[in-house]
Amino acid sequence: MEALAPLLTGKPAGARPGGSDAGGELPAGADPYEDFDFMPYFEELKSEDDLRKTWRVFTKVKDVLDTGRRLENASWRMWFAKRSQGEVLQENEVMHELSALEKFDVDLQKDLQKMRQSTEGVMSSVFSSSEQKRFEEQDRRDRAKVIQQQLEHLVAVQQKHGLSEAAMDDVLGLANDIFGDAMDAAAMLQQQRPDDPTLKRMVVARLPRTYTEALAMLERVRRTTVEMPTCAAFGHSLERNGANNFLLYLIRELSDDFRFTLMTPKEGPMREDFEALGCRVLTVDATTDTYLEEVRRFVADHAFLIANTIMRAEAVIAAAELGRPSLWVIHEAWPQDQFDHYAKEVFQMSHVDGDLIRSGFRAASRIVFPANVQKICYQGLFEEHRAQVVYNGIPLAAINAFRASQSRDKVRAELGYRRTDLVVVHLGTICKRKGQLYTARAFSRLRNDEQVRRSGNHCRLLMVGARYIRDHEIAYQEEIKRELQASDAAADTVILEIQKNVLPYYHAADIVVVPSLNEVLPLVICEAMAFERPVVASRIDGIPEALTDGDEGYLVEPADDQVLYERLKQLALDDALRVRMGKKGRERVLKQFSFRAMAERYREVIEQAREEKTAPAASGS
């Protein structure tokens, strides 16, 4: 690690002022790399491997700045040379094969992108929808064959040179450090430029991190090239919300295992997000007389089923009746005696009722809860061995890249905030369940608090999540506005519609609030902590499983806007407290909410469900 000491300051040994490899003046449009504030990232490092991963992020993000400017840095080779001083890894065969691994990844990406571009170009101008589906399937199989060939080559290299499994792990680790963030960088770029046709076509294969994982991936791909199993996914809508974002992440991660088709009763802006993953999307009106029969036909055409949210009970029931294995992901925490109220009055799902939900719990092959509190909530409705708790993960690599590439001051300035502003952010669909009215009341007191005013902080409130499709939500928004206007706080409040890319709002925030009345374990808490922002949230449902009162933020009783205001005031008056809680939140996210761990756990649960294939059940079971 001593040889790497110069890198901790962003100033490689021997580099000239300006930071570029060639020395001399910086090119036009470049910022000095050594001026970037790395310290928040280094504080979480535990090993040299952590440093290598962090350095990879900073060397990559210079290519994704949307401002036209970049960070000028020492090259990968210079950094790698410094890292290798005193390195235990001395096997010449391993280092020799690194170039083969690099070529393996580069050739793979070129082949995949070339195939996809040529196929899409022909399909869009010539073929009908049925022919297009056939060509999409062939394209998917071709890409799987390329991945299989490359993985088999990797195995051949290991056998040819007689390399140990540990040595292969080192080779794959280094290759992953070079290319591992490509998918997340592409996803982040697509969020910034959603209409860019090149980015929409971009395909990035996920590299295995270990040789064991490579062998497992090869086995999955071999099954795929023979006959990729089909999976019917069921969502409750295509609106932008936490549950649908989760399903999008899960389908992206499992796209090597299944060919997905999504059925949902409601149209929405996330259709293009799912279709960009190669997932076919169908919308079927749940209020029609033929809806349940269409669900049955859809399930019958697929080998497996994933139902996302409690409102898709009819899908898991159909799967049980047809002998199809299923996975039911329950995001909600509805009291068992209030199933009808939540289904029909809160979420306006006329075809869902308590009897249907209880039948769903009996029928599902496997049930996953994102928090222990939910499993307890529904206790008695399912057999214990069929239920699992899997914490939702978040895409940390994309968040890290965004934080590294975007100046917080600039992001705040673009949103209209000054350095002296203290920005309170509430992210989530604006509805009674999310408690924005209590945020408005607490903020009104905070803004007019004389002690806070004297501290020099100018309090600002940002709410993100307005939509105008339900009358009760529109009425709720008007109630919030009246509350803010009555206290003159409206002038310091901005209310935005639901946004596709919410990362800038976390980056701009000083405090994030989640005062929900009904919730499970919202991703907004984990994402806020990943940005090192203190969180003030309701002490309900699964939230205490992610946030400890007084550590990463504060827990308050739901609907208590007075205590919410008091906690906001504590944070507003203590800069050091906000920083300390933010750092603790980041540490907790890294330990508890790994996206990779979540995806692997889902694979295990799905494999269990498929091995214990559900026997056909009598109708109505």
C-alpha positions, 0 to 999 in steps of 0.5 A: 500500500505504501507504493500507492500512497501518491494515488490517495491524493490523486497525484501519481509519482512523477506526474507533472502539474496539470495531471495528464500523462504527457505532462505540460498544460491540460487540454482544453475542457479538462479539469485537474484530476488532483483537484477532485475531492476523493476523500469521501471515497477513500474513507470507506476503503478497507483493502488494496482491492477496494482501492483498485475498484475505486480507482477504476471508477475514477478512471472511467467516469471521465468519459461520461461527463455531460458537461463536455469537461473531463478529469485528466488523470494518470493512465491505467498502466501507470496506476497498475504499475504502482499497484503491482510493486511488491505484489504477491502475484508473480505467475507469468502465465497469469499475467500473460493471459490477462491480455487474452482476457482483455481481448476476450471482453473487447471482442465480445462487445464488438461481436454483440454490438455488431450483431444487434445493430445489423439485426435491428436495422433489418427488423425495423424496416422489413419484417412484421411483428411475428417475424420480428419476434422470431429474429429477436429470439435468434439474435438472443441465441446468437449472443448467448453462443458468443458468450458460451464460446468465450467462456469455453475459451477461458476454461481451455486457457486454465486447463492448458496452462494448469493454472490454479483456481486462485490464479484464475480468480486474480485474472478475472478480478483484474479483467473485471476491474477494467471492464466491470462498470461498463454496464452501469456506465452505459445505463447512467449515460442512457439516463442522461441521454434516453433518446440516443439510439446508439446507447439503446442498442448497446449490449454489455456482458457481465464478466464473472468475478471468480472462476467458480462463477465463470463455470456456473455462468457457462452452465447457464449459457449452455442451457440457454443456447439449447433452449432458453426458458421463458418467464412470464413477469407480472407488474401492477403498472408501468408507472415510475415507482420503486416496485417497478424499478426493482422489477426492471433491475431483476429482469436485467440481472436475470436476462441470461437465465430467461427470455422475459415477457411482461404483462401489466394492466396499466400502460406507463412511461417505463415500457421503453425501459423494459423493452430496452432490455429485450423484454416484450411488454403486454398491457391487458385491461384487468377490468374486462370479463376476459382478463383472468382467461388471458392471464391463464393463457399467458402463464401457460405459454411460459416455463416460469412466473415472477409476480411483482407486488401483492396485487398480482395474486391472480397470476400465481394462482393461475400458475399453480393451477397450470403446474407452473413454478412461480415466485411472488415478490411482496413489496407491501405490508397490508394488515391481513384484515385490511386486504379489501381496503388497500386493494380496492380503495387505496390502489383501486384494483377492482379485481383484487380482494382478500380471498384472492390474496389469501389464495395467492399465498397458498398457491405460490411456489416461493414468496420473497419479502424484502424485509422481515417485518413483512414476513411477520405481517403475513404469518399464517398464510403460507408454509414456512419453507416457501418464504424467504427474506431478501433485502433489495439491493441498489445499483451502487456502481451507477451511484458511485460513478454519478457522484464521482463525475458530477460536481455537487455545487454545479448540480445544486446551482442547476437546480437553483440552489446556493451553497448557503441553502439547506435543501430538504428532499422528499422523493416518492409518489405524492400520495397520502401513504407517503406522508408529504403533508407532514413534511410540508408542516414540519418544513413550514416550522423549520423555515420560520424557526428563528434559531435556524434563520440566525444560523445562516441556513436558508431552508428549501424544500424539494418534493419529487413525485407528483402525478396527475392520474388519480383524483385523490392524489391531485386533491392531496397535492392541493392540500399540501400547497395550501399548507405551504402557502399558509405559512409563506413556505411555498416560495421556498418549495419546489414540487416536481413530477415523477422523474426518470433520473433522480440521482441529481436530487440526492446529490443536491440534498442535505437531508432526505425525509421519508415520513410514510404512513404505510411502507415496507423498506423503500429504496429511497432510504438506501439510495439516500444513504449511498449518497451519504445523506442523513435520513429522517423516516417513520418508525414503521414496517421494515424501515428500522431494519435499514436505519438505526435511530441516531446513527444513520439518521432519525426514526420518528412516529408516523404522522407526528410532524412536530417531532419530524420538525425537531429532528430536521432542526437538529440536523439543520443546526449541526453540519458535523452531525449531518456528515457523521450520519451520512458516512454511517449510512454509506457504511450500512449500505455497503454491508447490507444492500449489495445488488450483486448479493440480492441477484444471486439470492434470487437465482437460488430461490428461483432454482429451488422453485423450479426444482420443486415444480408445483403439481397441478391444483384444483381450480380455486385452490 
